[in-house]
Amino acid sequence: MKKDLYDYELIPDVDMPAEFVQRIKDYDDLEDTTLDTNMARRQFLKLSGIAGGGLVLAFAMGGAPRAEAAHHGNKKGAAALNAYVQIKPDGKVVIAAKNPEVGQGVKTFLPMIIAEELEVPWESVSVIQSDIDEKRYGRQSAGGSQSTPRNWTPMREAGATARTMLVNAAAEKWGVSASKCKAEQGQVINTSNGKKLSYAELADAAAEQAIPDAKILSFKDRKDFKLLGKFIGGVDNHALVTGQPLFGIDTQLPGMLHAVYVKCPAFYGKVKRANLDEVKNLPGVIDAFIIEGNSVDGELSPGVAIVAKTTYQAFLAEKALQVSWDKSDASNESWGDFKEMAKDLTSKSAPATEESGDMAKAISQADKVVDSFYTYPFLSHSNLEPQNCAAWFRNGKMEIYAPTQTPQGIAGPVSKILGLKQEDVVITQVRGGGGFGRRLINDWVTEAAAIAHKVDAPVKLTWNREADMAHDFYRVGGFHNLKGTLDKKGKLTGLQDRTLVFTNKSNGRPVRGGGIRGGNIQAPEIPNVRIEAHEIPLTIPCGWWRAPTSCSVAWVFQSFIHEMAEAAGRDHLEFLIEQFGEPRHLGKQTARDFNTERAINVTKDVAEKANWGRKMKKGQGQGLSFYNSHLGYFAEVAEVTVDSSNRVKVDHVVASCDVGMLLNKSGGENQVEGSIIDAISTVAGQEITFEEGAVRESNFDEYPLLRMPSQPKIDIHWLTTDYAPTGLGEPAFPPAVAAVTNAIYNATGKRIHTMPISKEGFEIV
């Protein structure tokens, strides 16, 4: 296959999408996940004035102006700060977690990186959630599993810089060379005589030290890590299990009112009129009014706001609301129409968007040709905490308390909508009860701000589950008409994908998560590949869903490779590894470029750990799948039992994972297990359908989540490699779906071509 098909810098949505970055800062493309290790671009600063005194260290990023290092009592330069660490006189270490926490564990593992390099015991660390401030903290976001790769080096530098300053302070006190001193678990030891000084004793003296040049910093060897890679519980765990108010939906402000916001069932419909006077007279209702909106995708849609004394009263008033909608510009699309269109269009040739080799020749010379048609539906994010936001307009400033994944993307749209200066929009980040990509888009935040701007009190907007499901930014559905060719030796010689690509009506680009590239196949040894795309404009809003693009196409291509292995009469494991070829690093050999050695290693490892190929009982089967997404390499084997009524029990899933280095075993296992369970949930019965532009499903009775008795046993195996660590919120999801459906085929001989499997008569139990 051509090298450029495996240049991941060209593949949409492999990591982070470009559009939402424009809401944070005018970056060219957030898909560029090159790890920034240019330490010369970071300037470490000292500052004082923070309660508690001691050594307070910060570092400025990128284009931030060089600030002079300040001695104790001098705040000069403190305005251009990023994440900081404070060593207090009592020996406690305060570390700021800068990125949003939505269940991925970032509030714990980013401070862990600093603590490791700082050589401080974790029990001495206190973690705080940072403010939202781009000048001080740089990029603050949670998405694309990028918190780890983007912050690995900066967090290590922060810890190593503080450690170096403490060592230098001790050396100065003892009158010895710094080389005679070493930091160890919150103290500095004089290696010549064994004397010790605690960080608390050194904090003030360290604050007087010069900032060390980044070029002389030394990082700990991985073999010497005491904290990273261990099982460390989340810093919020106790508060979570004891029901403490951590989430956006828990926010309480003095005199706070509660709101709902009602929008047209058909996307982009507008309000003609509503029975506002009747609603205003209902118990507890303070006000009801129409908001025109700005009709910008992902911002403020037209609707009716109801403000009441309690959430319950607002929900009751919503039931009494009667709205006449103007649907002249609204979506009128139907999922059924798209399915019929797909069958027709994908049976016809289209211009190739990518091509390597000669697919027509491969077909004409093939010993065997296999045709298959795969379909997967639109999906809802359905994070357990529905969208909510508290806002308070006072003293000319809009204060916003939001469980968002992109806090720095809020001020721009809100200031534009309300006619405020961006600096007058103040964001406080609150823990989110799940994100999965939904909270990358801040439409619900603009709604809360627009309502609060009209009310002389703080207001908390809360969506109910029906609103959350009806007004999501969905995982896009898809259709793939595949053709594969085999030679007489059973080798895969060609793969053609005629697919339907939904495009954004405003710009003609594929909708979020909807782009298909040859590199998505992840089988670089196939000599002939052709991707044909029939483009269809789409009004239904789509968003980035856990492991964008990969979450759907991994099932298609990993299922089809298994289908081709069966057609060739070959073992799936052998056939899959053959598609990787020799161990090598493709493309530009960056972290984003496909590495066949890592792919081979995790695939062989999972086969060994799962005892691949062993004889199964009647009605049981094993299924294998691999995928590389968000810089992580994952192979998984699922074992299922299927009874005569096509009731499927997923018994066991084994996962082998290469994310460079696992930073926190607790958080890592949580993310992998959660991804696999989430994947099985989508396999079982989840789909979003729409008719005349309105979503049919309204709650979990029609969009079922996997129940606890259906959870399989999950075994996770970590391959530690020398590559930089990456995030774990997404890469375990893509291979899980095909592992399950391939196992069902192995157990029954029935190939599943449609998601969810309930469409083909199977039921997860």
N, C-alpha and C positions, 0 to 999 in steps of 0.2 A: 504494500500500500504506500502511496505517496507520503513522504515525510510530513507535508503540511496538514494532512488529515489528523496527525497526532501532535500538532502544535496547539497545545491547550490554551494558549493565549488567544486563539481565534474562536474558541467554542463558547457560545452564549451560556450563561448561567451555570458553568461548571463550578465556579466559586461564588463570587458576589456580583449581582447585577449592577449595571451602570446607572440606571435611572434614579435609584434612591439616593445615590451619592450626590446627585445634583441638588438634593434637598438638604444636604449637609454642607457641602462646599463644592465649588466648581472644579471638581476633579474631571479628568478626561474619561476614566474608565475604572470602576472599582474591581473589574475582573483581573486587573494586574495585581497579583498577589506575590510579587517578588519580595523576598524577605529583606528588609532594610537593615543591613549590618554596618552601615557607614556611621561609625560612632562619632566621627568628627562633626556630624551634623547636630549632635546633642550637646548642650552645655548644662552642666550641673551647677546648681545654685544653692546657697545657704540663705536662710531667712530666719527671722525671729518674729516675735509678736504673737505666736500661736500659744494658746493657753498651755501651760505646763513647762515651757522652756526647753532646755536641753538642745540636742542636735536636731535640727530640722532641715531636711534635704529635699530639694526639688530638682527637676531637670526640664529644660526648655527643649522644644522639638523643632526640627526642620527649619522653617524660615523665621522662627521667633527671633527677635533682636537679641544680641548678646547682652546679657545683664551682668554687671560687676558682682562678683561674689561678695556677700555682705557679712560683716562680722556681727557678733551678738549686739542687738539693739539697732541694727541698721536694716531697714526694709527695702532698700533700693533694689529694683529689678524684680520684686516679688510679683509683679503683674503678669509676667510672661512665663507661667509655670505649667508643668505637666504633673503627672502623678508624683506623690511625695511620700517620704517615710520620716517619721518623727521618733526619736529616742528620748523618752522622758526621764527626768531625774530619778524616778523610782524604779527604773529598769524596764518599764513597759515600753513596748514598741507599737506605735500606731501606724498602720499601713492602709492607704486609700485604695479601694477597688474602683477603678474608673469606669468600667463598662457596665451596661445594664444587665441585671440578673433576671433571667426568665426561666430558671430551672436547669440551666446548662452547667451551673457550678462555677461560673467565672468569678463570682465574688470571693470564692475560696482559693481557686488555683492560681490566679494572677498574684495575689499577695504571697502565696506559697513560694513562687519563683523568687521574689524579693527576699523573703525570709531565708531561703536556702543559701543564697549568695551572701547574705548578711551574717550568716552563722548565728542565728538566734533560735532558741527553742520555740516551737509553735505555741506552747502554753503561755509564753510571754507576749504573744502577739494579740493585738486588738484590731479588728478590721472595721473600717468605716466605709460607707458608700460616698463616693466623691460628689462634688457639685457638677453641674453641667456647664462646662466652660471650655470652648475650643482653644482659646488662647493659652489656657493653663494646661489642659489635658490632651490636646490633639484630638484625634478622631475617637469618638465614643459611640460605639454601636455594638449590636449583638446580631450577627447574621453571617451566613456563609461559613460557619465554623472557623471564623477568622480571628477570634480573640487570641487564641494561642499563637499562631504563626506571626501575627502582626506585633505581638507584645513580648514574645520570648526574649529577644535580645534587649529591648529597652528595660524590661523588668530585671533582667540579670545585671545590667549596667547600674541600675539604681541600687541594688543590694551590694554589688561589688564596690561601688564608689563609697557608700557609707562605711563598709567594712574597712576599706583602705584608710579612710580618715580616722577611724577609731584606732587602728593599728599604729598609724603615724603619731597620734596623740599619746599613746602608751609608750612608744619608743622615745618620744621627747621627754616624758616624765622620768623614764629610767635612764636616759642618756645613753641609749644603745641604738644600733642600726635597726631599722624596721625589719630587716631580714632576720633578725633575732627574735622577732615577735610573731605570734600567730593568733588568729581569732578562732575561738571555739565555743559554740553554744552560749553566747551572751557574755563572753569575757575574752580578754586578751592575755595570753600567756607569754612570759619571758622564757624562751627555750634554754637560755643560759643557766638560769637559777631556779626556774619553776615558779617565780612570783606571778601573781594574777591580779588583774584589775577588771572589775565588772564594767559593762557598758554604761551603767548608771554613773559610776565614778568617772568615766571618761567623757560623758556626753558634753559637758560644757567645754572641755578642752578640745574635743573633736570639732565643736562648732567654730573654733578659732583656726582650724587647719585650712590650708589652701586646698582648693578643689583639685584632685589629681587629674592629670591629663588622661583622657579616655584611652590613649594608645598604650598606657602602661598598666591598665587594669588587667588583672588575672582572674579568670573564671575557674570555678571548681571543676575538676574532672567528674564525670558522671559516676564513676566508681566510688567517689567520696560523698555522694549525696546522702544526706541523713533524712530528708523530708520528702523530696520529690520521688514519686513512684510508690510511695507508701499509701496506706489506707487512711485517709484523713476525712473525717466527717465534715459536712458543710457548716460554715460558720453560723448559719441561721437555723440549723436543724432543731435545736431545743425550742426556739421560738415557734417553729413550724408545728412541731408535734404537740405543743401546749397551746396552740391556737392564738398566738400573739398577732396583733394587727400589723402585718408586713406588706400586704398587697394593695394595689391601687384601689380595689373595691372596699378596703378597710379604711380608707382615708376619711378623717373627720376634721372639720374646720369649724370655728365658732360661728353659730348661727347659720349653718349650712342648709341649703335647700336641695331638693332632688329633682332630677329631670329625666324625661324620655324624649326621644326625637323620632318622629314617624316619617318615613320616606315612601315613595311610590313603590309598590311591589315590582313593577317593571322598571328596570334600571334606566335612570336619566329622565324619568317622568317628572313633571313639575306640578305645583299646587295651583289649582284654579280657585278653590274656595273651601272653607271648612266651618263646622259649627262651633266656632271659637267661643261665642257667648255662652252657649249651653255648657261647654266644658269648663269654663271659668267659674261657673256656679256650683260645680261639684265639690264635695267635702275635701278640704285640705289643699285645693288647687289655688295657687298664687297667681299664675298667669298662663296664658296660652297664646302663641303668636306664630306667624308664618315667617320662615327665613328663605330668602330667594336663592341663596347659594351662589357659587361662582362657576359651577359646572366644569371644574377642572378635575381631571381624573385623579383620585386619591386625595382630594381636598374636601370642599364643602358642597354637598349635594343639597338640592332644595328639599324642604320638609316643614313639618309642624312641630314646634317645641311645646312641651307641657311642663310647667314647673310647679312642684307641690311641696308640702311640708315633709312628706316621707316618700320613699321609693314605692311602697305599696300603693299609696294614694295616686302616685303618678301612673303606675301600671293600670289601676282601675280606670283612671280617666282616659287612658289610651284606648281602652275597650269601648268607651262611649264616643270616641272621636269619629266623625264622619267627614271624609275628604273626597272632593271631586278632583280627579287627577287629569292633567293635560298630558296625554301620551303621544302627542304628535311627533316628538323627537326621541321617544323612548324605544328601548330594545323590544323587538317582537320575535326574537329568535326562538327556535325550538330544537331541543336535543334530538328528537326524532327526525326532524328534517335534516340535521347534520349527518345522522347515521345513514340515511338514504343517499344523501349527496356523496358521502365518502365511498360507498360501495360502487357508485357510478364513476366517480372521478379517478379513484385509485386503480380502476381496471384499465385506465388509459394512460398512455405515456405522457410524460411532462418533461420539460427541459431539465437537465441535470444541474443540481446546485453544487454537487461535488462528484468527481469521477476519478477513479484510478484504474489503470489497466483497460481491458476491453471486455465489458460485461456481455455484450452481444455475442462475442466470440466464445466466451466461457459457456454461455447457454447452448450455443450450436454444437460445441465439442463435448458437452457434459455426458457422463455415463448415466447420471440421474439428476433430475430437476425436482425440487420440492417447493411448492407454493403454500403460503399460509397468510391468514388475515387476522391481525391482532387488534383488539379494541380495549381501551381503558377510559373510564369516565372522568368527569369533573369531580373534584373533591373539595370539601370544606376543611378549614383549619381546625375548627371546633376546639380551641383551647378551653380548658375547663373554666377558667375565669373569663367570662364574656367581656367585651370591650367596655371600658369605663374610664372616666377621667374627671378630676375635680379642677375647677378653675375659679379664680377670684380676681375680679377687676377692681382695683383700688389704687388711689393715688396716681392714676395715670398709667399704671403698670398691670399687665395681665400675668398673674401667677398661675402656673399650670403644674398639676401633680399627676404624672402620667406613667403607667406601666408600659412604656414604649421600648421598642428595639432600636429606634433611631431618634434619640432625644434632640440631636442637633439638627434634625430635619423639621423641627416644629416651628421655630421662630420665624422663618421666612414666610411660609404660607399664612400663618396666623397674623403676622404684622401686615401683610398685604391685604388680607380679607378685612381686617378691622381698622386699617389706616393708622397703625402704630409704628413706632420705630422698632427695629429688631431688638435693640438693647432693652426695650421696655417689655419684652416677653421673657419672663423668667421661668426656667424649667427646673422642677425638682423630680429626679428620677425615683420611681417607686418600684419595688419588686413586682414582676408580672407573673401571673399564674399560667404560664405557658405562652409560647409565641409561635414557633414553627414557621415563621415568616409573616404571619398575619400582622404583627405589630411593627413590621417595617414600614407600613403605610399608615399614616396618621389621620385618616379621615375623621375618625371618632374624636380625636383631640380638637380638630377645628370646629366640630359641632359643639363640644363643651365650651370652647372659648367664645364662639358666636352667641351661645345662650347666656353665658355669664356676662358678656358685654352689655346685655340688655337688662340685667337684673342687679339690684343694689344689694347683693349678698353673695357669698361663695355658693357655688352650685356643683353638685356631683351628678354627672350624666352616667346612667347605667343602661346598657343594652340588656334585654332579656334574651333567652336562648333563641327564640324565634327570629328576633331581629338580627342576631349574630349569624344565623344560618342563611337568612334571606339577603343579607347585605355584606357578604364576604368578598374577598378577592381570591377567586378559586384556583385550585390546581387545574390546569387546562387538560381537557380530555384529548384523546388522540386515536388515530387510525393508521395502521401500517400494513400495506400489502407487500409481503416479502417473497423473494424468490432466491433460493440457494442452489448452487451447483456442486456436484461431486464428480471426481474422476474415478477411474476404474479401481484405484487403490483406496478409495474412500476418503480422499483428501478434499477439504473444502476449498473449491477453486474460485467461487464467486458469491457475492451477496448483493442483492438489489432491494432497495426500500423505496416503494412508492407511497408517500405519506401525505397527509393533509396537514398543512401548517396554518393555524389561525393567526391572522395578523391584526394589529391595532389599526382601527379605521383612521386614526388621527395622523399616524406617521408611516403606516405600511410595513412596520417592522414586526417580526414575530412577537406575540404577546409574551408577557413575563413567563419564563419557564417553557416556552413553546418552540424554541429553535432546535432543529435536528442537524447534526453534523456527522460526518464519517467517523470522527474520533470517538463518538458515543458508542460505537460498536465494540471498541477495545479488543480487536482481534487483528493486530498488524500484519499477520502472516497471510491474510486473505489477499491473493494477488489482484483480484478484480472486484471493485466496489463501485456501486452507482447509487446516488441518492437523488430521487426525484421528488419535488415538492409542489403540490397543488395548493396555492395560497387562497384562503377564504377570509374575508374581513369578519371581525367579531366585535360585537358591542358588549357582551357579557364581560364584566371586569375580571381579570385574572391577576394573580399575584404569585410571589415566590413561596413555594410550599416546601416543606422539609426535604432537602436535597433536590433543588429545582432541576428539572429535566431528567436528571439521573433517577429520580424516584419513580418515573414511569418507563423510560426507555430501557433501563437496566432489565426490567422484567421482559420486555419484548425481545431484546437481542440475546439475553442469556437463556430464555426459553427456546428461541429459534436455534441457537447453537446446539442445545440439547436435542432438539428435533432433528437437526442435521446429523448429529452423532448416531441417533437411533436409525436414521435412514441409511447411514453408512454401515450399520451393524457393529459399531465400535463402542468401547467403554467411554463414557462421558468424560471422566477425569483425564484420560489420555488425549482424547480429542480436544478438550478445552485447553490443556497445556500446549498442545501443538499449535494453537492459534496465536500464542504469545511469541513463539520462535525462540531464538537464542537470548540468553540473559543480556540485556542492554538497556541503555537509557536513551529514549527517542527525543526528537525535536531539538530544542536548545539545551537540553539536559538541566533545566531548572526544576524547582520543586513541583511545578505544574505539569511537566512533561511526563508522559507515560513511561514507567520503568518496568520492563518485562521481568526483570529479576525479582523485584518485589512481588509482582503478580504471581509468578511461579512459586515463590517461597510460601506465600500464604495459602495458595491453593493446595500445594503438597502437604502443608502442615495440617490444614483442616481435614484433608482426606485421611491422614494418619490418625489424628485425634478422634475422628468420628468412626474409625474402622470401616472406611469406605469399601463398598463392594461385598460386604459380608452377606450371607444368605439371610433373607428376611422371611417372616411368617406370611401366610396367605393374608392378603389385605393390607400388608405393610409395605412401605417403600422409603427409599432414600432419594433426596434431591440435592444437587450441587449447584452453586452459583458463585460468581465472582463479580466484583466491581470496584473500580477506583473512582472515588469522588471526594472533593474537598480535601485533596492531598493525602487521603487515607486509603490504604489497600486492605480490602476485606474479602474473605472467602467464607462461605457458610454452607453447612450441610443440615438439612431438615429431615426429620424422620416422622412419618405420619402413619396413622392407621385409618383405613376407610372401610366402613361396613357396607352391607349389601344395599342399604338405602342411600348411599353416597354421603353418609355423615362422616365428617373428617375430624379426627383428633390429631392436632400437631403435638406429638409426644416429646420431641427433643430437638433442640437447635444447637449446633456447635459452630462457634465463630472463631476464626483466626484473624488477628488484626495487626496491621503494621502502621502505626502512626508516628514512627520515629522513636519516640520515647513516651511512655505513659507518665503523665505528671501527677495524677491523683487516682489511685486505684478505685477509691470509693466513687468519685465522680465519673470515672471512665466506665466502670461496670454499670452504673446507673444509666448512662447514656446509651450504651450498647443494648442493654436489656430493654430499655424504653423504645429504642428504634425498632427492635425485632417485634416487640408486642404491637407497636403502632403499625408495622407492616402487615402483620397477620390480621389486624383489625380491618385494614383496607382490603385485604384479600377476601374477607368473609362476606361483607354485605354493604359496603359504603359506596354511595354514588350520589352525585347531585345532578338532578335533571331540571329542565326548565321548559316552560310553555308560554309562548307570547311574551318572552322576556322576563318572566317571573319564575323564581325557584319554587319547586313543588315541595321539597322536604322542609320540615319546620322544626323538628326536634329529634332527640335521640331514639324515639320509638321508630322513626323512619330512617335514621342515620345511625345505626347501632355501633357502639364502641365494644371492643372485646371485653368480656367479663372475666373476673379472676379465675373461675374454674377452667377456663379455656387456655390459660397461660401455660406454655410448655416449660419443661426443664431447659435451662439455658446454660451452656458451658462456654466460657470465654477464655481464649488463649492469646497472649500478647507476645508478638515478636519484637524484641528490642533491636533497633537498628541505629546506625549513626546519623540518620537524617534528622533534621530539625523537627520538633514535635508539631503536631497539628491538632485541630479541634475534633471533638467527637460528637457533636450534636446531630450530625447528618450521615456520615459515611457508612454506618452500619445498616442503614435502612435499605438502600438500593438492591443489594443482592438477596435480601431475605424473601422477597415476594417470589422470585423465580425458584429459589430453593424449595419453597413449599409446593408450588405448582408442578415442578419437575418431580418432586416426591409423589405427588398424587398420580402423575402419569406412571411412575414406576410401580405404584401399588395397584393401579386399575387398568393401565393401557389407554386411558382417555386423556387426550391433550386438551388443555384449557387454553382457549384463545380469547376469552372475554373476561374482563374484570367488572364487578366482583364475581367470584366463582359461583355465587348463588344464581347468576344468570345462566349457568350451565348445569344447574341441578344439584350442586354440591352445597353442603352446609357445614360450617365450622362449629364443633361442639366442645 
